[in-house]
């Protein structure tokens, strides 16, 4: 009887331990989901805050400088796009009338240089998507004249402005260091600095297509483009904003 009681008591203890572990795991999972939900909502709000600035920038861009582009192919079979920081795998090229797809060679994503196999001279239409910078991120300069950018790893810095009173003045005196640390020359500790840059967690992109006279998608070049601004806020989640541009040149 003593042995049986000991075994029964041990089994009860095991059952209680399993129950406690289940409760703890349930709490941890719920907390994780809540944390992810809060993170997603914050990122979503931040992306939507970026949307007006991105749309303003695109409205100011020349019709010819946004995708898709009608480009001149060099004798070496290369084209230089007006935008850089391209999205990997997004580049496609067609003949000027859009009837024939051209074979893509090497692509310099950062500089926006595309090689077309079997093509030399002449015109081509190039479709692509490119990353938008994170705009207007504000920081106060640390004692050593640096700021730590939020969206790391930082690929490149587009512009830096120092605030004096209610005015912003662009400066070229900056250097990007390791781990997103940006050194700004000419500023004072505590001074406000505003940075536009391309960061690793920033997935905001622009893509486009031509529209015909009936506003239907067409592969051939036309005087109307439909741009899609994709504001990414976490993982596969995106908010898409359309913008129509008409040639005014």
N, C-alpha and C positions, 0 to 999 in steps of 0.2 A: 504493500500500500504506500509506503514511504517513497519508494522509487517512482511509482505511478504518479503520485502527487507532484513530485519534483518535475517530471516530464510534462504534466498538464500545466503546471505553473509556468514553465519555460515556453510552452506553446502560446499561452495567453500573452506573455510578455512580448513574444515575437509579433503576434497579431496587433498589439497596441503600438509597437514600434513602426510597423508597416503603415498603420493608420496615420500616425503622426507624420511620417515621411511623406505620405500622400497629401496631407493637408499643407505641409511646408512647400512641397513642389507646386501645388495648385496656387498658393499665394505668390510664389516666385514667378510662375508663368504669367499670372494675371498682371503682376507688376511690370514684367517685361513688355507685355502687350500695351499696357498703359503708357510706358516710357516711349515705345515706338510710336504710339499714336500721337503723343505730345510732340515728339521730334518731327514727325511728318507734318503736323499742323504748323509748327514754327517754320519749317523749311518751305511749306506751301505759301504761307503768308509772306515770307521773304522774297520768294520768286515773283509773286504777284506785285510786290512793291517795286521790283525791277522792271516789270512789264512796261509802264509808261515811259521810262527812260529809253528802253530798247526801241519802242515804237517811234519815239521822237528821233532817235539816231537814224533809223531806217528811212523815215520820211525825208530826212536831210540828205541821204545818200543819193548819188546819181543813179538814174535808171540803168545805165550800162554797168554799174559797179556791183550789182547784186545778182545772185543766181536766178535763172541760168544766164550765162554770159555768151555773147557772140565774140569769139576771139580770133586773132590772127596766129596761125601756126608758123613757127620759125622754120628756117631751112633744116634745122636739127630735129624737127618734129616736136618741139616743146611749145607750151603756152604758159603765159604768166597771168594768173587770175588777179583780180583786184583785192580779193580777200585772202587772208591766211588763216592759220589755225583751223584747218579743215577737219571734218569728221571722217575718221577712217572708214573706208568702204563706201563712201557716199558719192564718189566721183564717177560720172558717166559722160561720154562724149558722143555726138552725132554729127552727121553731115549738115551743111547749112540749111537744107530743107527738112531735116529731121527724119529722113527716110532710111538712113543707114547708121547703125551703131558702130562706133570706132573703137578699136582695141586700146585699152589703157596700159601704159607701161609704168615706169616709176613715178611716184607721186611724193613730192616734198610737202608734207602736210602743214608744216609750220610756215613756209614761205609761199605756199600756193602755186607751186610750179608743177605742171603735169606734162608727162611725155606721152605722145600718141604713137603707137607702133604703126609703121607703114604709111605715115602721113608726113608730108613736108610741104610747107608753104600753104597758102590758101586759107579758108575760113573753117571754123568748127563751132558747134554749140556745146558748151560744157555745163552740165548740171552738177551741183554739189551742195553740201551743207557745211556751214562753218559755225564755230563757237562764238558766242557773244561774251564780252568781258563782264565781270562783276563790276557794276558801276556805283560810284559814290560811297565806297566804304570809308567811314570816318574813324580816325584814331587821334589820340593825343600823343605827341612825341614824348618818349621816355628821356631820362637824363642823358643817355648816350646818343640821342638824336635818332633813335630807331623806333619802328612800330612792328608789331607781329600781325601779319595778315591772317585772316580767318580761314579762307578756303585753300588748304594745303593738300598736296604739294603745289606750289605756285609755278606755272609754266613760264609766264612772262608778265611784265608790267607795262600797261599801255600809257598811263599818264599819272602824274602826281601833282597835286596843287596844295599850296600852303595858304591858310586863312589868316588875313590881317583885318581885324574888325569884321565887317560884313562882306568883304571882298575875297575872292579866291584868285591866286596867282599861280599859273603853271610853272613848274620848275623841272629842269633836266638834270639837276644835281642829286641823283639818287642811285643807289646800287642795291641790287637784290642779293642777299646772302643765303645761307643755308636755312632750311626749315621754315621758310616763309618770313624771315626777318628782313625788313627793308630799312636801309640806312638812308636818311634824308639830310642832305647838306644845306646849311643856311637857315635852318629852323632853330627855334628855341624850345627847351623842355616845357611841356605843357601846351605847346602850340597845336592847333588843329590841323591835321593833314587829311586830304581826301584822295583816295587811290582808285583807279580803274585798272583791273588786271584780270588775267586768265588763271583760274585756280582749278586744282584737280577735282574738287567736289562740285564745280560749276558745270552743269550740263545744258545750259541754255543755248539753243541753236537757231539758225535761220536756214531755210531751204526755200525753193521757189519753182514755179513752172510758168510757161507762157499760156496766155488765154487768147482764143480767137475772137472774132467780132460778136459771137453769141455767148462770150464768156465761158467757153468750154475749153478744157485742157487740150493743148496741141503741142506736138514735138517741134513744129516749125517755129522760127522766130517771129515775134509779133510786137506790137507796140504796147502790149499790156502784160503785166506780170502779177501773179498771185503769190505773195510771200507768206510763209507760215513761220511764226515765231513760237518756238517750243520752249516753254518755261518748265524745266525739270525741277521737281522738289524732293524727290527721294526715289531711289530704285527705278522701277518702270513707270512711275506716276508722272504725268505731264499735263500741263495746261496749254492748249494751242490757241494762238491768237492770229487771225488773218489780217493781211494788209495788201490792198491793191495799189500797184504803182503803174502810172501811165507815162509813156515817153513824152517828155516836154522839151527835148533838145532840138 
